[in-house]
Amino acid sequence: MQINITGHHIEVTPALRAYVTEKLQRIYRHFDHVISTDVILKVENHHKQVEAKVNTAGKSLFAQDSGTDMYAAIDGLIDKLDKQVRRHKDRVRGHHATAAKRAASLG
C-alpha cells in the first residue's frame, strides 16, 4: 500500500500527513485490495479542497470534498471514499457468491 500526499498552495505538515494517513486506515480496514492512494490538498482563496484517487486491483475510485477547515474536508473525503469502497467491495463479493450458487445448483 502506497500513500502519496501532495499539497497545492499549501505545505503538507507532518500533522496533516499523519491525520490523512490515520483516516485512510479506515479504507484499508474495509478493503485490503488497495494498491495505492494519491491525495491532493489544495488551498484557493481561503477555500480548502481535498481530492483523492484510490487505485484497487480492478478499479480506480475518485472523491473530492471542500470546506473552510482542512481537517473537516479530509473527514468528508474519507466518508465519501469509504462509501465507494464498501459499494465496490459488495459488488465484487456479490459476483463470486452468485457464481458459487449457480455452480452448486448445476452440479
C-alpha positions in Angstrom: 0.0 0.0 0.0 1.4 3.3 -1.1 0.2 6.7 0.0 1.2 9.9 -1.9 0.2 13.2 -0.2 0.9 16.4 -2.1 0.0 20.0 -1.4 -1.1 22.6 -3.9 -0.5 26.1 -2.5 -0.1 24.6 0.9 2.7 23.0 2.8 1.9 19.4 3.9 2.8 19.5 7.6 3.6 16.3 9.5 0.4 16.8 11.4 -1.7 16.9 8.2 0.2 13.9 6.8 -0.4 11.9 10.0 -4.1 12.8 10.0 -4.6 11.8 6.4 -2.7 8.5 6.9 -4.7 7.7 10.1 -8.0 8.4 8.4 -7.1 6.3 5.3 -6.6 3.3 7.6 -10.4 3.1 7.7 -10.4 2.5 4.0 -7.8 -0.2 4.2 -9.6 -1.9 7.1 -12.7 -2.3 4.9 -11.0 -3.3 1.7 -7.5 -4.8 1.6 -7.0 -4.9 -2.2 -5.9 -1.2 -2.3 -2.7 -0.7 -4.3 -2.1 3.0 -3.9 -3.7 6.2 -2.8 -3.0 9.7 -4.2 -4.2 12.6 -2.0 -4.0 16.3 -3.1 -4.6 19.0 -0.6 -5.4 22.4 -2.1 -6.0 26.0 -0.9 -7.6 28.5 -3.2 -8.8 31.9 -1.9 -9.0 30.6 1.7 -11.2 27.7 0.5 -9.7 24.2 1.3 -10.2 21.3 -1.1 -9.1 17.7 -0.8 -9.0 15.2 -3.7 -8.1 11.5 -3.5 -7.8 8.7 -6.0 -7.7 5.1 -4.7 -6.3 2.5 -7.1 -7.5 -1.0 -6.5 -6.8 -4.2 -8.4 -9.6 -3.7 -10.8 -10.9 -0.1 -10.4 -9.9 3.4 -9.5 -12.1 5.4 -7.2 -12.1 9.2 -7.0 -13.6 11.6 -4.5 -13.2 15.2 -3.5 -14.5 17.5 -0.8 -14.1 21.1 0.2 -14.7 23.3 3.2 -13.4 26.1 5.3 -11.4 23.8 7.5 -8.8 21.3 6.0 -9.5 18.7 8.7 -13.3 18.8 8.1 -12.7 18.5 4.3 -10.5 15.4 5.0 -13.2 13.9 7.1 -15.8 14.4 4.4 -13.5 13.0 1.8 -12.8 9.8 3.8 -16.6 9.4 4.3 -17.1 9.6 0.6 -14.3 7.2 -0.2 -15.4 4.8 2.5 -18.9 4.6 0.9 -17.4 4.0 -2.5 -15.1 1.3 -1.3 -17.8 -0.5 0.6 -20.1 -0.5 -2.5 -17.2 -1.7 -4.7 -16.4 -4.5 -2.2 -20.1 -5.6 -2.1 -20.2 -5.7 -5.9 -17.0 -7.7 -6.2 -18.1 -10.1 -3.4 -21.7 -10.4 -4.9 -20.4 -11.7 -8.2 -18.5 -14.5 -6.5 -21.4 -15.5 -4.4 -23.8 -15.7 -7.3 -21.3 -17.8 -9.3 -20.9 -20.2 -6.5 -24.7 -20.6 -6.1 -25.1 -21.3 -9.9 -22.3 -23.9 -9.8 -23.9 -25.6 -6.8 -27.3 -25.7 -8.4 -25.9 -27.1 -11.7 -23.9 -29.9 -10.3 
